[in-house]
């Protein structure tokens, strides 16, 4: 079977193992495994599911959805305080990234990432024959703005990928830095705001002003709908029209659209839950910081980046895994000997804290 030459040596996304796979590997029942590695919220949106159950009998699942997803865009318009024409709905944030790459990347052209960051940016660009250039962050994980601007001005550069709050470091790109970048370069600038509801900051209000700005958001995190797979892009009308040229028709299901619309109707409740998670994040951060040998970095998301100064992070990962506590392994520049930990509920977080104290010698 003939395949593209590019695919033969392609480095894929590192999928997280399923709960079933972990259960079989370590011999612990699936229901006892705690996932600190997925950056999802620790609750099911029961009210949203109940409301959907009432609508299910009348959902036209035998028909394709309105390809413009107008109803959801209008609901998002009210939530974001932007025009519906500035919004494009996608299958999760990852379809948005794929659409952007198809719009801007030709074989041999370049996209910049402020590294370390989310690995799907690389995959969407390289799958189209483009090339990723990593611009290493400053020691405090802030974006190296001068280097990004310098690289962005090169003729082969088509895109800049920013993530704010950044995954896996948790820090923000300040609005003034984003504006300076947007005003200094002619290429497209994508800002991934998957965790924006935990930070309380956003650039969506700038989308119509800057034609080269594209803000990506999702229902997967604070809206507790990761399994529904629905995201969206906020950009200028002209840019939305451009992206829509390669957007697949009817890729979002009528069920997903209904769930997302219900979630927006209950946004106040979900945002209150997000604030509870950020409060728990601060409690967990302080508790981790009291454990000897750990450096916990400030975060504006629903996870924490932790550096192990006196222990091997991989060994700690394996010890936690044997207890049914799954954290995220990391690799690459600036992430040496680090693990990423999702903030769950207090009881789960306390279980993790107790396990870490045992593994690291009981100090803290």
VENCOR-V443164 format. One record per pair of residues at least 4 apart in sequence whose ideal C-beta (glycine too) atoms are under 8 Angstrom apart, sorted by the first residue. I is the first residue (numbers start at 0). GAP is how many residues later the second one is. Records with the same first field share a line. If there is no record, write none. Layout:
# VENCOR-V443164
I: GAP  GAP
This chain:
# VENCOR-V443164
2: 4  5
3: 4
5: 4  120  121  123
9: 116  117
10: 111  112  115
11: 111
12: 106  107  110
13: 105
15: 21  22  312
16: 4  5  8
17: 4
18: 4  11  14  16
19: 4  10
20: 4
21: 4  6  8  11  299  302  304
22: 4  5  6  7  10
25: 295  296  298
27: 4  5  295  296
28: 4
31: 292
32: 291  293
33: 290  291  292  310  314  317  318
34: 5  291  307  309
35: 289  290  291  292  305  306  308  312  316
36: 289  290  291  303  305
37: 188  304
38: 128  156  182  262  263  264  301  303
39: 180  181  184  186  302
40: 180  181  183  232  233  236  261
41: 235  301  302  303  306
42: 181  230  302
43: 5  180
44: 4  178  179  180  218  221  225
45: 4
46: 4  219  222
47: 4  176  177  211  214  215  218
48: 4
49: 4
50: 4  211  214  215
51: 4  203  206  207  210
54: 4  203  207
58: 195  196  199
59: 194
60: 193  194
62: 191
63: 185  186
64: 4  185  187  188  189  192
65: 4  5
66: 182  183
67: 5
68: 4  20  183  188
69: 4  14
70: 4  186  190
71: 4  17  185  188  189  192
72: 4  11  14  16  159
73: 4  10
74: 4  185  186  189  190
75: 4  8  11  13  156  188
76: 4  5  6  7  9  10
77: 186
78: 185  188
79: 7  122  124  154
80: 123  124
81: 4  5  122  123  125  126  152
82: 4  125  154
84: 152  155
85: 121  122  148  149  150  151  154
86: 145  146  147  153
87: 8  11  144  145  147  152  155  156  159
88: 141  142  143  163  168
89: 5  6  9  140  141  142  143  157  161  162
90: 4  138  139  140  160  161  165
91: 4  126  128  137  138  139
92: 4  99  101  123  124  125  127  138
93: 4  26  30  137
94: 4  136  153  156
95: 4  120  135  136  137
96: 4  23  24  27  93  95  119
97: 4  26
98: 4  134  144  147  148
99: 4  24  59  88  90  114  133  143
100: 4  10  23  24  26  27  29  58
101: 26  144
102: 85  139  140  142  143
103: 5  7  54  55  83  84
104: 4  6  20  23  24  25  53  54
105: 22  23  24  52
106: 21  22  23
107: 21  22  23  48
108: 21  22  47  48  49
109: 20  21  22  23  41  44  46  47  48
110: 10  14  19  20  21  22  46  47  48  49  50
111: 20  21  22  23  36  39  40  45  47  48  49
112: 4  8  9  19  20  21  22  47  48
113: 21  23  29  30  34  46  47  48  49  52  59
114: 19  20  21  22  217  218  219
115: 21  52  53  214  216  217  218  219
116: 4  44  46  49  50  51  52
117: 43  45  48  49  74
118: 4
119: 4
120: 4  11  40
121: 4  10
122: 4
123: 4
124: 5  6  7  34
125: 4  5  6
129: 28
132: 18  24
133: 199
134: 8  9  12  13  16
135: 8  11  197  198
136: 4  5  6  7  32  197
137: 4  5  6
139: 31
140: 25  28  30  156  193
141: 29  35
142: 5  19  30  34
143: 4
144: 4  32  35  36
145: 4
146: 4
147: 4  12  33
148: 4  31  32  35  36
150: 6
151: 5  8  29  32  33  35
152: 4  31  32  33
156: 28  30
157: 29  30
158: 28  29  30  31
159: 21  25  27  28  29  30
160: 29  31
161: 4  11  16  19  27  28  29  30
162: 4  10  28  29  31
163: 8  9  14  27  28  29  32  35  37  39
164: 5  6  7  30  31  33  34  134  135  136
165: 4  5  6  7
166: 25  27  28  134  136
167: 135  137  160  162  167  170  172
168: 128  130  136
169: 127  128  129  130  131  133  134  135
170: 126  127  128  129
171: 27  29  128
172: 4  5  18
173: 4
174: 4  26  28  31
175: 4
176: 4
177: 4  11  13  25  28  35
178: 4  27  31
179: 4
180: 4  8
181: 7  24  28  30  31
182: 27
184: 4  27
185: 26
186: 25
187: 24  26  51
188: 21  23  24  25
189: 24  25  26
190: 12  22  23  24  25
191: 24
192: 9  10  11  22  23  24
193: 22  23  24  26  27
194: 4  26  27  105  106  107
195: 4  5  6  21  26
196: 24  25  26  73  74  77
197: 23  24  76  79  80  83  102  103  104
198: 101  102
200: 99
201: 13
202: 4  10  12
203: 11  13  30
205: 4  7
206: 6  7  8  27  28  29
207: 28  29
208: 4  27
209: 26
210: 25  27  28
211: 27
212: 22  23  26
213: 19  20  21  25  29
214: 18  19  20
215: 15  16  17
216: 14  15  16  17
217: 5  12  13  14
218: 4  6  9  11  12  40  41  44
219: 5  6  8  9  10  11
220: 5  81
221: 48  49  51  52  55  80
222: 37  40  44  47
223: 39  46  49
224: 5  34  35  38
227: 27  28  31  32
228: 27
229: 22  26  27  29  30
232: 7  10
234: 4  5  8
235: 4
236: 4
237: 4
238: 4
239: 4
240: 4
242: 4
246: 4
251: 4  5
252: 4
253: 4
254: 4
255: 4
256: 4
257: 4
258: 4
259: 4
260: 4
261: 4
262: 4  7
265: 4
266: 4
267: 4
268: 4
269: 4
270: 4
271: 4
272: 4
273: 4  28
274: 4
275: 4
276: 4  25  66
277: 4  24
278: 4
279: 4  63  65  66  69
280: 4  18  21  22  23  62
281: 4
282: 4  63  66
283: 4  20  57  59  65  69
284: 4  11  13  14  19
285: 4
286: 4  62  66  77
287: 6  8  16  18  53  65  68
288: 5  6  7
289: 74
290: 62  65  66  69  72  73
291: 18  68  69  71  72
292: 15  16  17  18  67  70
293: 12  13  14  15  62  66  70
294: 11  12  14
295: 8  9  10
296: 7  8  9  10
298: 4  5  6
301: 40  41
302: 37  38  39  40
303: 36  37  39
304: 25  30  33  34  35
305: 32  33  34  35
306: 6  30  31
307: 4  5  8  29  30  31
308: 28
309: 50
310: 4  5  48  49
311: 4  25
312: 4  16  17  24  25  26
313: 4  15
314: 4
315: 4  23  40  43  44
316: 4  10  12  22
317: 4
318: 4  36  40
319: 5  6  7  32  35  36  39
320: 4  5
322: 32
324: 26  27  30
326: 12  13  14  15  25
327: 11  12  13  14
328: 10
329: 5  8  9  10
330: 4
340: 11
342: 6
343: 4  5  8
344: 4
345: 4
346: 4
347: 4
348: 4
349: 4
350: 4
351: 4
352: 4
353: 4
354: 4
355: 4  8
356: 4  5  6  7
357: 4
359: 4
